[in-house]
């Protein structure tokens, strides 16, 4: 019998456009973090203009979320940011470093897509810090602690030169990034052969940094987005110890197979629990939010015992 790595929550989808007290067309691709004993979700929504904003919802148990009456982030009117956020803000990831909650998000404009960095102390207000990539970049996640005295991020350029691969970069101040190198590429005729990208911020385990990523496979009926796992060395995350050969989650439920974009499961957030499990959150078909659970050690073991090449 095939091993199921993720147990879907029986109440999926956990958040839809009908749960939002203002008009949106979708709810998907959410970052999630535990804050003051509650789960905070920052979710992306399409408006009926086709552009995106970021809303906020909260939960006591990590499954039953209630959205706040107003969005959390909309395109900035600040002169330093407005030109590059004109077409929308998307796909937030939340990483807590030294007590500060940092949010990476995709900013769209006529100049392409680049990554913005913001922060909040209380999830009541948000402060933009800087853009931390040029165009065209997507899917940036921060590691939750400094490594070797540096901040570390993974991201994915939108490029066919080294097709849609994952890179690592380092920074002393979270604004200026360098020492970049490629760490992981798609594998030919594999479930992630077309493109890959970081999903949720990495989780520290005893055996390495566990990273959940998305991989895309092209078919005659369009692309299929699935989720997989990789394990980075703790003191040198540019070194990948293993990449799970099999996906851990694929579109199966109706709301994952049919929606705004068919056949998509896409994660921006996980919460590691004290009992060794994690809560995994994913957008279904770019339309609804779903959740499930997994055992961290099982995902680590997949990386180490049934691995495909990183590059």
C-alpha positions in Angstrom: 0.0 0.0 0.0 1.3 3.4 -0.9 2.4 5.6 2.0 0.2 8.7 2.6 2.4 11.4 4.0 -0.3 14.0 4.5 -3.6 13.4 6.3 -6.2 15.8 4.9 -8.4 17.6 7.4 -11.9 16.2 7.1 -13.4 19.7 7.1 -11.6 20.9 4.0 -11.7 23.4 2.5 -11.1 25.5 5.6 -11.6 28.9 4.1 -13.4 30.1 0.9 -14.5 33.3 -0.6 -17.9 32.9 1.1 -16.1 33.2 4.5 -14.7 36.6 3.8 -16.7 39.7 4.9 -15.6 41.7 1.9 -15.9 40.8 -1.8 -13.2 38.5 -3.1 -13.2 35.8 -5.8 -10.7 33.4 -4.3 -8.9 32.5 -1.0 -5.6 30.7 -1.4 -1.8 30.5 -1.0 -1.7 31.5 2.7 1.2 31.8 5.1 0.4 30.7 8.6 2.1 31.2 12.0 1.3 30.6 15.6 1.1 33.9 17.5 0.1 34.2 21.2 -1.4 30.8 21.2 -3.5 31.4 18.1 -3.0 30.6 14.4 -2.7 33.6 12.2 -3.3 33.1 8.4 -2.3 35.7 5.8 -4.1 34.6 2.6 -4.1 35.8 -1.0 -7.4 36.7 -2.7 -8.2 37.7 -6.3 -10.5 40.6 -6.7 -12.9 40.9 -9.6 -10.3 43.0 -11.4 -8.0 40.0 -11.5 -5.5 41.6 -9.2 -4.6 40.3 -5.7 -4.6 41.5 -2.1 -3.7 39.8 1.2 -6.3 39.1 3.9 -6.0 37.9 7.5 -7.8 35.2 9.5 -7.2 33.6 12.8 -8.0 30.3 14.6 -7.9 28.7 18.0 -7.2 25.2 16.6 -5.5 25.8 13.3 -8.4 24.5 11.2 -11.5 26.7 11.9 -10.5 30.2 10.8 -12.4 33.5 10.9 -11.4 36.3 8.6 -11.1 39.9 9.9 -13.4 42.5 8.3 -10.6 44.3 6.4 -7.6 43.1 4.2 -4.2 43.0 5.8 -2.1 44.2 2.8 -3.2 45.9 -0.4 -0.9 47.5 -3.0 1.1 50.3 -1.3 0.6 54.0 -2.0 4.0 54.8 -0.6 6.2 56.2 -3.3 9.0 53.7 -2.5 6.7 50.7 -3.2 3.6 51.7 -5.2 5.2 51.5 -8.7 6.2 47.8 -8.1 2.9 46.8 -6.4 0.5 48.3 -8.8 -0.9 45.0 -10.1 -1.2 43.3 -6.7 0.4 41.6 -3.7 0.4 37.8 -3.5 1.5 34.6 -1.9 2.7 35.7 1.6 5.1 33.6 3.7 5.6 34.3 7.4 8.9 33.6 9.2 9.5 34.6 12.8 13.1 35.6 13.5 14.1 36.8 17.0 10.5 37.6 17.8 9.8 39.6 14.7 7.3 38.3 12.1 8.7 38.8 8.6 6.5 38.5 5.6 7.8 37.9 2.1 5.3 38.5 -0.7 5.2 38.7 -4.5 4.7 42.2 -5.8 3.4 42.5 -9.4 3.6 45.5 -11.7 4.3 46.4 -15.4 8.0 45.7 -14.5 7.3 42.0 -13.7 7.2 40.3 -10.3 9.7 40.8 -7.5 9.8 40.0 -3.8 8.8 42.5 -1.1 9.7 42.1 2.6 7.5 43.4 5.4 7.3 42.9 9.1 4.8 43.0 12.0 5.0 42.7 15.7 1.3 42.1 16.4 -0.5 41.3 13.1 -2.5 44.5 13.6 -0.2 46.8 11.5 2.5 46.0 8.9 5.6 47.8 7.9 7.2 47.4 4.5 11.0 47.1 4.7 12.3 46.7 1.1 12.2 44.8 -2.1 14.8 42.0 -1.8 14.9 40.8 -5.4 14.9 42.3 -8.8 12.4 41.1 -11.4 11.5 38.3 -12.2 11.5 36.4 -8.9 8.9 34.3 -7.1 8.4 32.1 -4.1 10.9 33.5 -1.5 11.2 32.0 2.0 13.4 33.0 4.9 15.1 30.6 7.3 13.8 31.2 10.8 17.3 31.9 12.3 20.6 33.3 11.3 23.1 30.7 10.0 26.8 31.5 10.3 25.8 35.0 11.3 23.8 35.6 8.2 20.1 35.7 7.2 19.3 33.1 4.6 16.6 32.9 1.9 15.5 30.4 -0.8 13.9 31.7 -3.9 13.0 30.9 -7.5 13.8 33.1 -10.5 11.3 33.0 -13.3 13.8 31.9 -15.9 14.2 29.3 -18.6 18.0 29.6 -18.6 18.3 27.3 -15.6 14.6 26.3 -15.7 12.7 27.5 -12.6 15.2 26.2 -10.0 15.7 27.0 -6.3 18.6 29.3 -5.3 20.0 30.3 -1.9 21.3 33.8 -0.9 22.7 35.4 2.2 22.3 38.8 3.9 23.7 40.7 6.9 20.7 43.1 7.1 17.7 41.5 5.3 17.9 44.2 2.6 21.0 43.4 0.6 21.5 39.8 -0.6 24.3 38.0 -2.2 26.6 35.0 -2.3 23.8 33.4 -4.3 24.1 29.9 -5.7 21.7 27.3 -7.2 20.9 24.4 -4.9 18.1 22.4 -6.5 16.8 21.9 -10.0 13.9 20.0 -11.7 14.6 16.5 -12.8 13.7 15.4 -16.3 10.6 13.3 -16.6 10.0 13.4 -12.9 6.9 14.7 -11.1 8.6 18.1 -10.6 10.3 18.2 -14.1 8.9 21.6 -15.3 9.6 23.9 -12.4 10.1 23.9 -8.7 9.9 26.6 -6.0 10.2 27.0 -2.3 6.8 26.6 -0.5 6.7 27.0 3.3 9.6 28.5 5.4 12.0 25.7 6.4 11.6 23.8 9.7 14.5 23.0 11.9 14.9 19.3 12.7 17.7 17.3 14.4 18.7 16.0 11.0 18.5 19.2 8.9 16.2 22.0 7.6 13.0 20.4 6.3 11.8 22.4 3.3 8.4 21.7 1.6 8.5 22.8 -2.0 6.1 22.7 -5.0 6.9 20.9 -8.2 5.1 21.2 -11.6 4.6 18.5 -14.2 3.3 19.4 -17.7 0.5 17.2 -19.2 -1.6 17.3 -22.4 -4.4 18.7 -20.2 -2.3 21.4 -18.5 0.1 21.5 -15.6 -0.2 19.6 -12.3 1.2 21.2 -9.1 2.2 18.9 -6.3 4.2 19.2 -3.1 7.5 17.5 -2.1 10.2 17.7 0.5 13.9 18.5 0.7 16.4 18.4 3.6 19.1 21.0 3.9 22.2 20.7 6.2 21.8 22.7 9.4 25.0 24.6 9.4 25.3 24.9 5.6 21.8 25.0 4.0 23.3 25.3 0.5 24.1 21.6 0.9 21.0 19.5 0.3 21.1 16.1 2.2 18.3 14.6 0.2 15.2 15.4 -1.9 12.2 13.1 -1.6 11.8 11.1 -4.8 8.0 11.0 -4.4 5.5 13.8 -3.9 3.8 14.1 -0.5 0.6 15.7 -1.8 -1.2 16.0 -5.1 -4.5 17.4 -6.3 -7.3 14.8 -5.5 -10.3 16.5 -3.8 -12.8 18.2 -6.1 -11.7 21.7 -4.9 -8.1 20.9 -5.7 -8.8 19.5 -9.2 -11.2 22.2 -10.4 -11.0 25.9 -9.7 -9.4 29.1 -10.7 -6.4 27.1 -11.9 -7.1 23.4 -12.2 -5.0 20.6 -10.6 -3.1 22.7 -8.0 -2.0 22.2 -4.4 0.3 25.0 -3.4 1.7 25.7 0.0 3.1 28.9 1.6 2.8 27.9 5.2 3.3 25.1 7.8 3.2 25.1 11.6 5.5 22.7 13.5 3.8 21.4 16.6 5.4 20.2 19.9 4.2 16.6 19.3 6.4 16.2 16.2 3.6 16.8 13.7 3.1 19.7 11.5 0.0 21.4 10.2 0.3 21.9 6.4 -1.7 24.6 4.6 -2.3 24.7 0.9 -4.3 26.5 -1.7 -6.6 24.2 -3.7 -6.9 25.1 -7.5 -6.0 28.7 -6.6 -9.5 29.1 -5.2 -9.8 27.7 -1.6 -7.6 27.0 1.5 -7.1 23.5 2.7 -5.2 22.0 5.6 -3.8 18.7 6.7 -1.3 17.1 9.1 2.0 15.2 8.7 4.7 13.6 10.9 7.9 15.5 10.6 10.2 12.5 11.1 8.4 10.7 8.2 9.1 13.6 5.9 12.7 13.7 6.9 13.1 10.0 6.4 11.7 10.2 2.9 14.4 12.8 2.1 17.1 10.5 3.4 16.0 7.1 2.3 14.2 7.6 -1.0 15.9 10.6 -2.6 16.4 12.0 -6.1 19.4 14.2 -7.1 19.2 17.8 -6.0 20.9 19.0 -9.1 
